[in-house]
Amino acid sequence: MGMSFVPDDRRVFADLTVGENLEIVQRKNQKAGIWNKDAVYDFFSSLRSIDARRAGFLSGGEQQMLTIGRALMTNPDLLLLDEPTEGLAPLVVKLLEQQIRKLKEAGLTVLLAEQNQSIALGLSDRGYVIDNGVIRFGGTIQELLENEPIRQKYLCI
């Protein structure tokens, strides 16, 4: 249906290799798109060198790149990212921020659920503050930053 989801717990197929994790989501009758295994390896170059490694032996950052790559293999119109930087080393967080920005700039719609405010505010056009399942604010990032009560209560900035 044009949507792909990257869960916060990554859910790689631990017994499959990196390459097999990517290949398993590719459908034979899928419309042609820009994302294939080579495109994912160009996007996350470090995955190419570990193509034959079992996913269960990857670092958290490598697993996150693989999970995003696997989602891209479906050539989505909408990419849902749930806490993509959670628990990752700062260098990996920076890399993911850069790559997510590239996806956005290429025209892919990205819905990002992220607690890292710096990343979320830097990547987003619109922001929503959700508290106990209730949307407490919705608007542009500029409107969010200008809303003093919301900033103080929910963002601590």
SEMARGU-129145 format. One line per field, with one value per residue (C-alpha): residue number from 1; residue in three letters; x, y, z. Coordinates in nm, 4 decimals, always signed. Example, Ala and Ser with C-alpha at 12.3 -4.5 7.8 and 13.67 -1.06 7.14 Angstrom:
! SEMARGU-129145
num <- (1,2);
residu <- (ALA,SER);
east <- (+1.2300,+1.3670);
north <- (-0.4500,-0.1060);
up <- (+0.7800,+0.7140);
This chain:
! SEMARGU-129145
num <- (1,2,3,4,5,6,7,8,9,10,11,12,13,14,15,16,17,18,19,20,21,22,23,24,25,26,27,28,29,30,31,32,33,34,35,36,37,38,39,40,41,42,43,44,45,46,47,48,49,50,51,52,53,54,55,56,57,58,59,60,61,62,63,64,65,66,67,68,69,70,71,72,73,74,75,76,77,78,79,80,81,82,83,84,85,86,87,88,89,90,91,92,93,94,95,96,97,98,99,100,101,102,103,104,105,106,107,108,109,110,111,112,113,114,115,116,117,118,119,120,121,122,123,124,125,126,127,128,129,130,131,132,133,134,135,136,137,138,139,140,141,142,143,144,145,146,147,148,149,150,151,152,153,154,155,156,157);
residu <- (MET,GLY,MET,SER,PHE,VAL,PRO,ASP,ASP,ARG,ARG,VAL,PHE,ALA,ASP,LEU,THR,VAL,GLY,GLU,ASN,LEU,GLU,ILE,VAL,GLN,ARG,LYS,ASN,GLN,LYS,ALA,GLY,ILE,TRP,ASN,LYS,ASP,ALA,VAL,TYR,ASP,PHE,PHE,SER,SER,LEU,ARG,SER,ILE,ASP,ALA,ARG,ARG,ALA,GLY,PHE,LEU,SER,GLY,GLY,GLU,GLN,GLN,MET,LEU,THR,ILE,GLY,ARG,ALA,LEU,MET,THR,ASN,PRO,ASP,LEU,LEU,LEU,LEU,ASP,GLU,PRO,THR,GLU,GLY,LEU,ALA,PRO,LEU,VAL,VAL,LYS,LEU,LEU,GLU,GLN,GLN,ILE,ARG,LYS,LEU,LYS,GLU,ALA,GLY,LEU,THR,VAL,LEU,LEU,ALA,GLU,GLN,ASN,GLN,SER,ILE,ALA,LEU,GLY,LEU,SER,ASP,ARG,GLY,TYR,VAL,ILE,ASP,ASN,GLY,VAL,ILE,ARG,PHE,GLY,GLY,THR,ILE,GLN,GLU,LEU,LEU,GLU,ASN,GLU,PRO,ILE,ARG,GLN,LYS,TYR,LEU,CYS,ILE);
east <- (+0.0000,+0.3029,+0.3938,+0.6918,+0.7553,+1.0830,+1.0055,+1.1985,+1.3215,+1.4582,+1.3301,+1.6022,+1.5942,+1.8890,+1.9654,+1.9660,+2.2566,+2.2424,+2.1878,+1.9153,+1.7376,+1.7209,+1.6242,+1.3441,+1.1277,+1.1669,+0.8539,+0.8819,+0.5805,+0.6796,+0.6691,+1.0076,+1.1485,+1.4748,+1.5418,+1.7118,+1.9960,+2.2668,+2.0874,+2.0620,+2.4335,+2.5104,+2.2927,+2.4434,+2.7868,+2.8972,+2.6337,+2.7961,+3.1086,+2.9038,+2.6596,+2.7350,+2.7246,+2.4282,+2.2111,+2.2140,+2.5852,+2.5473,+2.5878,+2.2788,+2.3681,+2.4252,+2.0921,+1.9169,+2.0717,+1.9660,+1.6109,+1.5824,+1.7375,+1.4901,+1.2037,+1.3406,+1.3568,+0.9764,+1.0016,+0.7563,+0.5767,+0.5629,+0.8327,+0.7337,+1.0339,+0.9807,+1.2668,+1.5386,+1.8197,+1.7301,+2.0270,+2.2769,+2.6256,+2.6490,+2.8336,+2.5612,+2.2918,+2.4603,+2.4815,+2.1149,+2.0152,+2.2049,+2.0539,+1.6978,+1.7466,+1.8553,+1.5385,+1.3277,+1.5116,+1.4569,+1.0815,+1.0065,+0.7458,+0.8837,+0.6767,+0.9235,+0.8463,+1.1553,+1.2366,+1.5674,+1.4381,+1.7393,+1.7024,+1.3241,+1.3116,+1.5972,+1.4430,+1.0769,+0.8504,+0.5657,+0.5615,+0.3113,+0.3361,+0.1595,+0.0985,-0.0744,-0.2076,-0.3580,-0.2248,-0.1484,-0.0036,+0.0145,+0.1680,+0.4810,+0.8143,+0.8261,+0.4829,+0.5987,+0.9107,+0.7074,+0.4502,+0.5938,+0.3487,+0.3948,+0.7720,+0.8001,+0.5616,+0.6655,+0.9991,+1.1813,+1.3252);
north <- (+0.0000,+0.2267,+0.2358,+0.0839,+0.0663,+0.0642,-0.0481,+0.0767,-0.2743,-0.3315,-0.6889,-0.8128,-1.1772,-1.2784,-1.6096,-1.4536,-1.2608,-0.8889,-0.9633,-1.2174,-0.9696,-0.7265,-0.9845,-1.1373,-0.8244,-0.7792,-0.8929,-1.0405,-0.8491,-0.5228,-0.2143,-0.0876,+0.1610,+0.3214,+0.0978,-0.2350,-0.4086,-0.2070,+0.1212,+0.0298,-0.0567,+0.2781,+0.4544,+0.2658,+0.1769,-0.0049,-0.2736,-0.3783,-0.5078,-0.7198,-0.8628,-1.2220,-1.1583,-1.2914,-1.0050,-1.1369,-1.0516,-0.6883,-0.3876,-0.1857,+0.0781,-0.1806,-0.3431,-0.0064,+0.0662,-0.2813,-0.2306,+0.1032,-0.0500,-0.3354,-0.0845,+0.1081,-0.2121,-0.1983,+0.1406,+0.3105,+0.6406,+0.6807,+0.5652,+0.5319,+0.5514,+0.4681,+0.5935,+0.5297,+0.6746,+0.5083,+0.3508,+0.4216,+0.5703,+0.9429,+0.8817,+0.6451,+0.8916,+1.1618,+0.9281,+0.8321,+1.1976,+1.2762,+0.9822,+1.0540,+1.4124,+1.2805,+1.0707,+1.3752,+1.5910,+1.3221,+1.3603,+1.0574,+1.1327,+1.0358,+1.0092,+1.0222,+0.9314,+1.0443,+1.1509,+1.3090,+1.6660,+1.7952,+1.5304,+1.5545,+1.9342,+1.9476,+1.6987,+1.7904,+2.0359,+1.9740,+1.8585,+1.6938,+1.6606,+1.3489,+1.2956,+0.9782,+0.9127,+1.2602,+1.5129,+1.8216,+2.0239,+2.0053,+2.2590,+2.3729,+2.3478,+2.7273,+2.7347,+2.4686,+2.6625,+2.9812,+2.8142,+2.8929,+2.6848,+2.3727,+2.4159,+2.4522,+2.1727,+1.9086,+2.0009,+2.1576,+2.4254);
up <- (+0.0000,-0.0292,+0.3401,+0.5137,+0.8884,+1.0804,+1.4377,+1.7379,+1.8206,+1.4682,+1.4268,+1.1941,+1.0915,+1.3115,+1.1361,+0.7884,+0.6418,+0.5723,+0.2034,+0.2750,+0.5060,+0.2153,-0.0461,+0.1598,+0.1324,-0.2424,-0.4224,-0.7686,-0.9025,-0.7348,-0.9545,-1.0567,-0.8115,-0.7232,-0.4232,-0.4713,-0.2913,-0.4686,-0.3966,-0.0271,-0.0233,-0.1876,+0.0726,+0.3695,+0.2353,+0.5502,+0.4862,+0.1577,+0.3312,+0.5733,+0.3172,+0.4246,+0.8012,+0.9966,+1.1178,+1.4737,+1.4925,+1.3883,+1.6150,+1.7031,+1.4450,+1.1733,+1.2578,+1.2365,+0.8966,+0.7814,+0.9052,+0.7267,+0.4154,+0.4285,+0.4507,+0.1536,-0.0538,-0.0746,-0.2514,-0.0151,-0.0627,+0.3170,+0.5569,+0.9239,+1.1590,+1.5261,+1.7461,+1.4853,+1.7010,+2.0311,+2.2072,+1.9293,+1.9431,+1.8632,+1.5341,+1.4158,+1.5247,+1.3142,+1.0136,+1.0436,+1.0746,+0.7528,+0.5667,+0.6825,+0.5644,+0.2231,+0.2020,+0.2849,+0.0317,-0.2331,-0.1793,+0.0377,+0.3045,+0.6450,+0.9618,+1.2482,+1.6103,+1.7987,+2.1547,+2.0545,+2.0205,+1.8335,+1.5626,+1.5467,+1.5282,+1.2788,+1.0370,+1.0603,+0.8842,+1.1277,+1.4875,+1.7153,+2.0908,+2.2161,+2.5862,+2.7089,+2.3596,+2.3242,+2.0732,+2.2850,+1.9967,+1.6196,+1.3853,+1.2084,+1.3863,+1.4004,+1.5693,+1.8120,+1.9043,+1.9499,+2.1774,+2.5209,+2.7338,+2.5181,+2.5058,+2.8809,+2.9704,+2.7154,+2.5616,+2.8575,+2.6276);
